[in-house]
């Protein structure tokens, strides 16, 4: 099956989609609004919706897939192959990815809170830089050819 000029494999039983390495990101970047439509177009048989697969193997490498969280902050868990980089997307997960994309671009805090956080972090960075300069100066004194105790006499 072809999705936005990307050839993917679709499981006839569970309607899961196998994306080779880089293909899922290409589909998301080209037209993220189509994810929900693609998910609706590919539907599993009703009896397959109820069964959950515990172990999944890569269709290319035949090794177990590793699970990871999409965007870290979303509830979407995808399965990927550590050898070939392919990704298996279960039925309904493309729509969840679309939702995660929408919420990822919304600011979780107000502008005032964001500005306060930036100011706080800028202060912490300045403190760290000053400490680094102080430590560098101290190391220069310790490593100088003149004994350190003479410098403080």
C-alpha positions, -999 to 999 in steps of 0.1 A, spaced: 0 0 0 12 35 -7 8 63 18 19 98 6 45 83 -19 57 59 8 53 21 2 42 5 35 31 -30 45 -3 -34 62 -13 -64 83 -45 -79 69 -54 -92 103 -48 -64 128 -45 -34 103 -11 -25 118 12 -7 95 50 -14 91 71 16 82 107 10 71 133 32 86 125 69 82 92 64 64 69 72 94 87 106 99 85 113 62 47 107 63 43 128 94 63 157 80 47 157 46 11 159 58 4 153 95 -33 161 89 -37 129 69 -28 106 97 -63 103 110 -77 97 75 -52 69 69 -60 53 102 -98 54 94 -92 39 59 -73 9 73 -95 -10 97 -91 -45 112 -117 -71 112 -139 -68 143 -127 -100 159 -91 -87 156 -98 -55 175 -103 -75 207 -72 -96 207 -40 -80 220 -6 -92 207 20 -94 235 51 -102 214 58 -87 180 87 -96 157 102 -75 129 89 -87 95 124 -80 80 148 -92 107 126 -115 126 138 -102 160 116 -89 188 105 -53 186 113 -27 213 86 -5 226 91 33 231 70 63 238 63 86 209 74 122 217 81 111 253 52 132 266 25 114 247 7 82 257 14 66 223 37 36 225 52 24 192 72 -7 184 105 -5 166 133 -28 154 167 -21 169 184 -37 139 167 -22 108 150 8 123 115 -1 111 84 9 131 52 -10 136 21 12 142 -10 -5 156 -45 3 145 -56 36 159 -21 49 167 -18 71 136 -47 91 150 -31 92 184 1 105 168 -19 132 151 -34 142 185 1 141 201 14 164 173 -13 189 180 -8 190 217 30 191 214 27 224 197 5 240 223 23 258 251 16 240 284 23 272 304 14 308 299 38 334 284 45 349 318 54 316 332 76 308 302 94 341 305 100 336 342 114 302 335 137 315 308 149 343 332 155 317 360 175 294 337 195 323 323 205 332 359 215 296 365 236 295 334 254 328 344 261 313 378 275 282 363 297 302 339 311 323 368 318 291 389 337 277 359 358 308 356 365 308 393 376 272 392 398 278 361 415 307 379 421 285 410 435 257 389 459 282 372 471 292 407 476 256 418 494 247 386 517 278 386 555 273 390 554 295 421 543 277 453 507 285 460 514 296 496 537 324 483 508 339 464 488 343 495 516 356 518 
